[in-house]
Amino acid sequence: MSKIKVAINGYGTIGKRVADAVTVQDDMEIIGIAKTKPNYEAFVAQKKGYDVYTPADKIDAMNKAGIPAAGTIEDMIAKADVVVDCTPGGVGEKNKVLYEKAGVKAIWQGGEEHELAGCSFNAESNYAEALGRDFVRVVSCNTTGLCRVIYPLDQEYGVKKVRVTLMRRAADPNDVKNGPINAIVPNPIKLPSHHGPDVKTVIPHINITSTAVKLPTTLMHLHTLNIELEKECTAADVKALFAKQPRIRLIGQGIGSTAEIMELGKDIGRPRGDMWENCIWEDSITMYEGELYFFQAIHQESDVIPENVDAIRAMMELETDGAKSIAKTNKAMGF
Ligand code: NAD
C-alpha cells in the first residue's frame, strides 16, 4: 500500500517534531514542509531532505538564501492527503479556506479553537471520534497531559471531580520574546483558566476546574492534581493503573525537578531530548480522605507529537483501533 502523503504547514517547535515523527512511521511520509522565513530551521529542513515550500512572494528570498523552494504553499497542499497545520495559534484558522479549496484533510493544534475543526483529539481518550474525519484539532500540551490521566481514571474508577493547578513554563527554550524572567504571574487572574474546560472538548462529561500561573522557566509545565473518584481505590491501585498506560512514565530514582526530567530525556537518547510521556512522580500519588493527589510534569514541546501521528492514522482510517495505533506510533518513535 502506498504511504499517506503528509504536509507540514508551519515548521516551528511543533511542526519540525511532527515531520520527524511521521518520517519514522511505515504507513505515512512527508511530502513537504512550509516555511515563511529562510532561517536556520529552513536550512536544517532542507538538509534533512524535506522539500521546502513557501508563500509565493517569498520564493525569491528562499532561493537567494540558498534554499531552493519546491513551490508555493498551495502547491504543497495540492500534493497532500493531509496537512498538519503547525502555524502559531490563531494563524491556522485562516488556512482553513485553503484546505477546503484543495479538498484536503487538515489537523490543527491546540492554539486554535475547538469549533474550527469540530473534533478535539487525544488518542487515548477519543481516537474513534476522529475516524474518517476531514478536520481534527490535536489539543494543547496541557490538555493532552490532563486527558492522559483523567481518561483511564474515569474508565476504571469513575471521576467525580477534578481540580488542577497548572504551573506553566513562560516560554519555549528558543523563545527570546516572552516572559516573565523574574516573577510569578497568575494567568489568567479571572478563574477558572481555559485549561480545565478544554478537557471537556475531548471528554465532555468530566467535572473539572483549573487555575494557572506562569513561572520563569522554559523546561516543562507542572500540574498539581486533586481528583475525587466514584469508586474506592488505593494509591497502589492508581500507580498500577498509570504504569499500564502507554504514554505515562512514573518517575523516581532521585528525580526531583523538571530539570532532571529533561536531562533524563537527553540521557536516554531522545531526539532533541524530548519527553513524549506525562511524567508522574510515583511517590506523589497519594489518597487522602478518599481523594487522589499527584504531581505530573508535561514537556510542552513534545507530548502532542505522537498524538498528531495517531490523528493522521484515524482520519485516513489506516487503523480503526486506537490502542493499536498508539502502540505502532510509540514503537516507531522509540518510546
Ligand atoms: P512556532 O512559533 O514555534 O512555529 C510556528 C511556525 O509557523 C514558525 O516557523 C512560523 O514562521 C510559521 N508560520 C507563521 N505564519 C505562517 C503561515 N501563515 N504559513 C506557514 N507558516 C507560518 O509555534 P509552535 O510552538 O510550534 O506552535 C504551533 C501550534 O502548536 C500553536 O497552535 C500552538 O498553540 C500549538 N502548541 C504549541 C506548543 C508549544 O509549547 N510550543 C505545545 C502544544 C501545542
Residues whose N, C-alpha, C, O or C-beta is under 5 A from the ligand:
A	BS01	NAD	N9 G10 Y11 G12 T13 I14 G15 A34 T36 C86 T87 P88 G89 V91 Q109 G110 G111 E112 S140 C141 D172 Q300 E301 V304
